[in-house]
Amino acid sequence: MHTAPSPDAPVDSPAMHELAPYADAPRLRDARSSADGLRLTWEDDAQARLPWLWLRDHCACTECRHPQTRERLALPRADIDPASETRLEGGHLLLTWPDGHESRFDGRWLHQRRPGSTAISPLPAPRPWSDDYRLARVAHAAFTGGVDGERAWLEALLRDGLVLLENGPLADEEVSRLATRIGPLRATNFGARFDVQSKPNPNNAAYTAIALALHTDLPNWQHPPDIQLLYCLENDAEGGESLFADGYQVAETLRQEDPEAFRLLSEMPIDFRFQDEDQDIAVCAPILTCNAEGRVVDVRFNNWIRDTLRLPAEVIEPWYRAYHRFWTLLHEPRHQLDLTLRPGDMIAFDNRRVLHGRGAFDPNTGRRHLQGTYLDRDMLESRLRVLARHP
């Protein structure tokens, strides 16, 4: 059945209770009804078939969606009869169901959500470092003073896994104030906010003055922290330069140069463990984790807290060789970025991707004091989506 627009159609847009914009999409031009759904055509000639069950499930009226929370109230259905009445008004779709329920859809919203379309997202895709990679830098005043600076910081961190905030105040807990603009601090066994400085009786190598080889933090957790922020308050000691390497880039180099080593590190889970008098946190997971498309999405690498290697005997020596090869690639100058943090700088990095370390420093020549915390990636992505509503 062909459904023509009503000549007296109102043009008020049906409320879809969405916060993300969709107003620049085309409206509906035509709708044809059949037993298995509606064949819709938009002003840009795009077409899609929407099953009746999909349309009933996505009704946005206040009976089907909570008016304040926007959460779905309608219960799941296994099937439904076709709408008893279908019409277009002002480029929007109005349906009446056999039970008398009415559903109104903004035609532009349907265009954005039509089956087979690509979801619109402001989130940048992760981009492995290349030979011409340059560290993104954002001024503290730009981050705190407007949407553009905060958006640039978020985009760089999600895209490159590393970004530097510059020229901030030398204020205690500034790292916490900046972090809470994005979301709640992610607490671990080291607390929600921690101080990185040499101190007596340390329970972690970071709290010493020794050099720290490249690593990710807390791979012994089932869900290691996603994002780490390190804010420099003092850095007068000799040495202590910060080191970074992109685990995505190095893993791909390993895959190309030694596919068997890549396979072993991505398929063989090993034990990681942290223990002191109060905590014993352990997990078994591979060094590299790939998604369904084979892309590396998680790097767990921390030589200090690898636990006993419990692999089958015939795999142990090949695994050690693969591990050493990855270690060597990580520490090659072509894959490393060196940076001396200045007081007022904050480095932020993706702890599930970018490995970090530092050179040894001499505490007798000055003080080195960083304050750090962790954030969940979900909160960064959420914040960027919110900012995208206000271009």
SVG drawing of the C-alpha trace seen along z (x, -y; Angstrom):
<svg xmlns="http://www.w3.org/2000/svg" viewBox="-8 -30 81 60">
<polyline fill="none" stroke="black" stroke-width="0.4" points="0.0,0.0 1.4,-3.4 1.0,-6.1 0.8,-9.6 1.4,-12.7 -1.6,-14.4 -2.2,-17.8 -3.1,-19.3 -0.1,-17.8 1.3,-19.7 5.1,-20.2 5.7,-20.0 8.5,-17.5 7.6,-14.5 9.6,-14.4 12.1,-11.5 13.5,-12.4 17.1,-12.4 19.9,-14.7 22.1,-14.1 21.3,-16.2 19.7,-14.8 17.9,-17.9 20.1,-18.2 19.0,-14.8 16.4,-14.6 12.7,-14.1 10.5,-11.3 9.1,-11.6 7.2,-8.3 6.2,-5.2 4.8,-1.9 3.3,0.6 3.4,4.4 2.9,7.4 6.6,7.4 7.0,3.7 7.4,0.2 9.5,-0.6 10.5,-4.2 12.0,-6.8 13.7,-10.0 14.2,-13.3 17.8,-12.3 16.4,-9.1 17.7,-6.8 15.5,-3.8 15.1,-1.3 12.7,1.3 11.7,1.1 9.9,4.2 6.8,3.5 8.4,5.0 11.3,2.5 8.9,-0.4 6.8,0.6 9.9,1.2 11.2,-2.3 8.1,-4.2 9.2,-7.3 5.9,-8.3 5.7,-8.7 4.0,-5.3 7.0,-3.6 9.8,-5.9 10.2,-7.5 9.8,-11.2 12.7,-12.2 15.2,-9.3 14.4,-8.4 14.7,-4.7 12.5,-2.1 9.4,-1.2 7.8,1.1 8.4,4.8 9.9,7.1 7.7,8.6 8.2,11.6 5.8,10.4 3.2,7.8 0.5,7.1 1.1,4.4 -0.1,0.9 -3.8,0.4 -3.1,-3.2 0.1,-4.7 0.5,-8.3 3.2,-10.9 2.8,-14.4 5.3,-17.1 8.0,-14.5 7.3,-12.6 5.8,-9.1 2.6,-8.5 1.4,-5.0 -1.8,-3.7 -1.6,-0.1 -4.5,2.4 -4.7,1.8 -5.2,-1.9 -1.7,-2.9 -0.1,-5.7 3.5,-6.1 5.1,-9.3 8.5,-9.3 10.6,-12.2 11.6,-11.4 15.1,-12.8 15.6,-10.6 14.5,-7.5 17.0,-8.5 19.8,-8.6 18.8,-5.3 17.7,-3.4 19.0,0.3 22.3,0.6 23.3,-3.0 26.6,-3.8 26.1,-5.2 27.2,-8.8 29.9,-9.2 32.2,-12.1 34.7,-9.6 37.9,-9.4 39.2,-6.0 42.5,-5.0 45.4,-5.7 48.7,-3.9 51.8,-6.2 53.7,-6.5 57.2,-7.9 55.7,-11.4 53.8,-11.2 53.9,-14.4 52.7,-14.7 49.5,-16.7 49.7,-19.7 46.9,-21.6 47.2,-24.6 45.8,-24.3 43.9,-27.6 42.3,-26.2 41.2,-23.0 39.6,-24.7 38.4,-27.8 36.2,-26.4 34.7,-23.5 37.3,-23.6 40.3,-23.0 38.7,-20.2 37.5,-18.6 41.0,-18.8 42.4,-17.1 39.9,-14.3 40.2,-13.7 44.0,-13.5 43.9,-11.1 41.4,-8.8 43.0,-9.0 46.7,-8.8 46.6,-7.4 48.8,-10.3 48.4,-14.1 50.2,-16.8 48.5,-19.6 50.8,-22.5 51.3,-25.6 49.0,-24.6 49.2,-25.9 51.5,-24.5 48.6,-23.5 48.2,-20.4 45.3,-18.2 45.1,-20.0 45.2,-16.5 42.1,-15.6 40.3,-18.8 41.1,-18.3 40.1,-14.6 36.7,-15.2 35.8,-17.5 35.7,-14.3 34.4,-11.8 34.9,-10.1 38.4,-9.0 39.1,-5.3 40.4,-4.0 42.9,-1.1 44.8,0.5 47.1,-2.6 44.1,-4.9 42.1,-7.2 44.9,-9.8 48.6,-8.9 51.9,-10.7 54.8,-9.5 58.0,-10.3 60.9,-8.6 59.9,-7.5 61.1,-5.1 59.8,-1.5 58.1,-1.6 55.7,1.1 56.1,0.2 59.1,-0.6 57.5,-3.9 58.1,-5.1 61.9,-4.8 64.5,-6.7 65.4,-3.8 64.9,-3.7 61.5,-2.2 61.4,-0.2 58.4,-0.6 55.3,1.0 51.5,0.7 50.1,0.2 48.2,2.9 48.0,5.6 47.3,7.9 43.7,6.5 40.9,8.1 40.1,4.6 43.3,2.5 42.8,-1.3 42.1,-2.7 43.5,-6.3 46.3,-7.6 47.0,-11.3 50.3,-12.4 50.6,-16.0 54.1,-17.4 54.5,-19.6 58.3,-19.4 61.0,-18.1 64.4,-19.6 66.3,-16.4 68.8,-15.3 67.4,-12.6 63.9,-11.2 62.8,-11.9 59.5,-10.3 59.4,-7.5 56.5,-6.4 55.8,-3.8 52.7,-3.0 51.8,0.6 49.5,0.7 52.4,-0.4 54.9,2.0 52.5,4.9 51.8,4.3 55.6,4.2 55.9,7.5 53.1,9.0 54.8,8.0 58.4,9.0 57.7,12.1 54.1,13.5 54.8,16.5 56.0,14.3 52.8,12.2 50.7,15.3 52.3,16.6 51.9,13.2 48.3,12.9 47.1,16.4 49.0,17.6 47.6,16.2 50.2,15.7 49.9,14.8 50.3,11.3 50.3,10.7 50.8,7.9 51.2,8.8 52.1,7.0 51.0,7.3 47.5,6.1 46.7,7.0 47.1,10.0 45.6,9.1 46.2,11.6 44.9,12.4 45.8,14.7 45.7,12.9 47.8,12.7 50.2,9.8 48.2,8.8 44.5,9.0 42.8,8.7 39.2,8.0 37.1,10.1 38.7,8.2 42.2,9.2 43.2,5.6 45.1,5.3 42.9,3.6 44.7,4.3 48.3,4.5 49.3,5.9 53.1,5.6 54.8,5.2 57.9,7.2 58.0,6.5 54.7,8.3 54.8,11.2 54.1,14.2 55.3,17.8 55.2,18.8 52.9,21.9 52.8,22.5 53.3,26.0 56.9,27.0 57.2,27.1 55.9,23.5 58.0,21.9 61.2,21.2 59.4,20.0 57.3,17.7 60.4,16.2 61.9,15.5 58.7,13.8 58.5,11.8 62.1,10.7 61.5,9.7 58.5,7.5 60.6,6.0 63.4,5.2 61.1,3.6 59.4,1.5 62.8,0.1 64.1,-0.7 64.6,-4.5 62.3,-4.5 59.4,-3.5 60.1,-5.7 59.1,-9.2 61.1,-10.9 59.8,-13.9 60.9,-15.9 57.9,-17.1 58.0,-20.6 56.2,-21.8 52.6,-22.6 52.6,-19.9 50.2,-17.0 50.7,-14.0 47.7,-11.7 47.9,-8.4 45.9,-5.3 47.2,-2.7 45.7,0.2 47.7,-0.9 50.6,-3.3 53.5,-2.0 55.3,-4.4 58.6,-4.5 61.2,-6.9 64.9,-7.3 66.7,-7.0 67.0,-10.3 69.2,-11.5 67.1,-12.6 70.2,-14.3 70.1,-16.9 66.5,-18.0 62.9,-17.0 60.7,-15.1 57.0,-15.0 54.1,-13.9 50.5,-13.4 48.5,-10.9 45.1,-9.3 43.1,-7.1 40.0,-7.5 37.7,-5.1 37.7,-5.4 33.9,-5.3 33.9,-8.7 36.2,-10.2 33.9,-9.0 30.8,-10.1 32.3,-13.6 33.2,-13.9 29.7,-12.9 28.2,-15.5 30.5,-18.2 29.5,-17.2 25.9,-18.3 27.2,-21.9 29.4,-22.6"/>
</svg>
